[in-house]
Amino acid sequence: MKILMIVSVLIILYFVLKPKSLKGFNPDGFIKPFISYAPSFFTAPDNKLIACEIRKSMSQLTLNMMCLLYNETQYLQDKNNFTNTWETSTRKCTSETNFVTPSDSLKNDKDAVRFVFVRDPFRRFVSMYLNKCVVEKRCFDCETDMRCIAKKTYESFVEIQNNETKAAGIEYVEAHAAPTTWNCKFNEGVENWELLPMDSDLKDRISSAAKLADILRKQGVRDTLVEQIYKDILTTETAHSTHKWTKRLEAEKQVREDPIVREYLHKIYLYDYLLFPFDRSVLDPEYRDINSISYLKKFSK
């Protein structure tokens, strides 16, 4: 009898305490992955390269580099460089259809390489918040209230995921804050992309810059240009960069400690952490051990 009681208690404890990786979690209220929203691409057809721009994820660096690879002569003639932003430079490459729209032949070329810089979603949100909300003051009617911004961003994404018409449009804040899974037409296959994790951390930059350099060499970019790009990635910052701003420490602290902000950020970005190789230690404990495999299978169907 005692043995049966012990077994019964153990079974009950198993089902009550077992990790989410075993019992799953209720996805209700979380923003769904793989909705195509405001995809943006740049190409270098001569080198069979397609880059995706994820806003607030080294997007200016991506654009400047791809402009250089697309037409080096024009790039140098216009005196462009890796510090250019939309406000500081007119880049002729952006008016070229072949640059911003990958051709069918390039997309179907088995030797073409697709790559994208990806960034920790919470850090990316902080960057968006500082640049678009604190500096530009373009975040709804929230001014710099992060709780308000996180809430309204979440509510807007709920509307977009439930309304095809809204998904077809492009809203300013939403485009810069959209989940990683919503970018690059990842709904057509994440496996087609080389993911380059990138942030302000020098270790991340060195690793991703080295991986990108290997890609460029493989695609026939000459060594001197590869070396220049590698160096510029490690040393160049644009006017939009926020990682050295003192207000960033305050914003990061709120993201770490404010339960209301964290609730909305988990609801927006959880699937990014489940489906991409981001460090889950920034998540609340109950979400760190969710088994990603089942969700990869579910959304790859």
Secondary structure, DSSP 8 states (H G I E B T S, - for coil): -HHHHHHHHHHHHHHHH--HHHH----TTS--S----S--EEEEGGGTEEEE--TTSSHHHHHHHHHHHH-HHHHHHTT--TT--TTT---GGGG-HHHHS--HHHHH-TT-EEEEEE--HHHHHHHHIIIIIIIS--STT-TT-HHHHHHHHHHHHHHHHT-HHHHHS--HHHHHH--GGGSTTGGG-GGGEEEEE--S-HHHHHHHHHHHHHHHHHTT--HHHHHHHHHHHHH---TT--TT-HHHHHHHHHHHH-HHHHHHHHHHHHHHHHHS---GGGS-GGGTT--HHHHHHHHT-
